[in-house]
Amino acid sequence: MTTFTAWLRDPNPQSRMQARLGQSYLSWLRLRRNPLTMLGLGISAALLLIALFAPLLAPHDPIAQNLSARFIRPFSAGHWLGTDEFGRDILSRILYGSRITLYIVALVILTAPVAGLIIGTVAGYFGGWVDQVLMRITDIFLAFPKLILALALVAVLGPGMVNAVLAIALTSWPPYARVARAETLTVRNSDYIAAVRLQGAGRARIIWGHIMPMCLPSVVIRVTLDMAGVILTAAGLGFLGLGVQPPLPEWGLMISAGRKYLFEQWWVATMPGLAIFIVSLGFNLLGDGLRDVLDPKSASK
């Protein structure tokens, strides 16, 4: 292990793979120095594991109703977080709800940042009327509050998980386009881009192979910081009945159902609210740590 560590930390790497692995190792060392970042990483990893093993961890069926067990208080035998108005185990519903949350986050991440990265790099590289048209479209989307625009889109498309994901993705890409455009404007006139252009590389190759990789660190940081916002938007749509539909155990939908009993059966809405709070906090802490590691200005301090 010591030999492998020394190989990773070699200041004179012998191959491109060694250089990349060494850079990743040094980034990991900087990342783990921050205890709050490691806490965020632990929460994010726990969410992934809980979503993966929810059927094994959940003590009850999250959808099965048992009216004879309505509103059992938390920390009771067989129901650690209590039950809701239909006698469904809240812990099981939260565990299965993590799957829905992770599913929504994953689909948004696979669509919105990719679209924003492409639009931003194309606008920044070509400039002129292309930049003006794409950025004015971006400004139009940015002019509306994200949740309000998502509500309008879901109202047009209809309620449901797929439509909620589509609405969130359509309202989430503009910030990534802005970040990618700013990075592209910084590097498009660099010497190495001019050298690649003199070698005969086409525009598509320059954008895809040289400019987009330079924009990725900033986009990754933005993605991690925006995960909490995606979760809150999805929960907001579920709370209003425009997102995931019952009886699926989505956290925002659970809060909406429990708000009627908030003063007497407080745990029905509080437990999924705590789940949203913890997961959002974890993604924010992880995003702050990644910003410190991936931002060259922060890393050089």
Helices and strands as residue ranges (DSSP letters): H 2-8, H 16-32, H 35-52, H 54-57, G 67-69, H 90-126, H 128-142, H 146-157, H 161-187, H 191-198, H 203-206, I 207-211, H 212-239, H 251-258, G 259-261, H 267-294, H 296-299
